[in-house]
Amino acid sequence: MTETILSVAGVTKTYKSGTTALHPVDLDIRRGEIFALLGPNGAGKTTLISIICGIVTPSAGTITVAGHDAIHDFKQARRRIGLVPQELNVDMFETVLATVTFSRRLFGRSGHSAYIEQVLRDLSLWDKRDAKIMALSGGMKRRVLIAKALAHEPEILFLDEPTAGVDVALRRDMWKLVHRLREGGTTIILTTHYIEEAEEMADRVGVIDKGRLLLVDDKASLMKKLGKREMDIALQEPLATVPPELADWDLSLQNDGKTLRYVFDAQADHTGIPSLLRKLNELGIGFKDLETSKSSLEDIFVDLVGERA
């Protein structure tokens, strides 16, 4: 059985204004996994992370980080967490090396130069170690935030929208870094509204919307359970409408009537494909090609959030 490194139980947040930002959340994170918290802007992702990291006080609930109560034993819990926030929160006049070393010492660690050097090398920052942060590009500043978060050797790393507004090359670099960190034993929790980020990186995905955690599941299992398949049938002659005789199947016309699309459950005992093809033959509807594809995480996410709209 995989060890739980972070446990969130019944955590809520209601502000004095009466706005509820987070409805009761129960979530267990396994040691060494990459967990993606997926949701649209304003869904409650940052609120949940801020509560776990001690930046925001919860209205109710408990949080345990590597066996430490995050509310009553805050210092011990926080030492085990590294946080990469969305916003830049660094002294622009400091050098990269001084900033990262200071972060390490804040958590009671010695200024371990070999470790800091390795972190900066991993993030392609070693050559910029003596540069002032104000002189760095946006992508490099983002890397400094990650270096700061890793400076005290945390067991859990939170990445809050890590690639929002960064270019594709940096995004790929960060994905590689995340996988490398996980291989070294770090547990990674990232919030994102980029579907491809969750699909590329995560072992498990949680979907949050309007302050409610809608579901948590292994990525592969989630896509297997919720992923529909589509079959596109390229017709020899276009159709103006779907014939009423085909009402038993979930069909729609695409591509100006030249393609008949069938959406079906790939996990079902009977997909309905053989009977559909027989029916097309009976009706004299000729086709020249068949192509099937499975839903992406994006389709699943849109369906889930759409159901709650």
QUILIN-V697001 format. One record per helix or strand. SS is the DSSP state (alpha for helix, beta for strand). FROM is the first residue (numbers start at 0). TO is the last residue. If there is no record, write none. Layout:
# QUILIN-V697001
SS & FROM & TO
SS & FROM & TO
This chain:
# QUILIN-V697001
beta & 3 & 13
beta & 19 & 29
beta & 33 & 37
alpha & 44 & 51
beta & 59 & 64
beta & 67 & 68
alpha & 73 & 78
beta & 80 & 83
beta & 94 & 94
alpha & 95 & 105
alpha & 112 & 121
alpha & 125 & 127
beta & 131 & 131
alpha & 132 & 134
alpha & 137 & 149
beta & 155 & 159
alpha & 167 & 182
beta & 186 & 191
alpha & 194 & 200
beta & 203 & 208
beta & 211 & 217
alpha & 218 & 225
beta & 228 & 234
alpha & 243 & 245
beta & 250 & 253
beta & 258 & 263
alpha & 272 & 281
beta & 286 & 293
alpha & 296 & 307
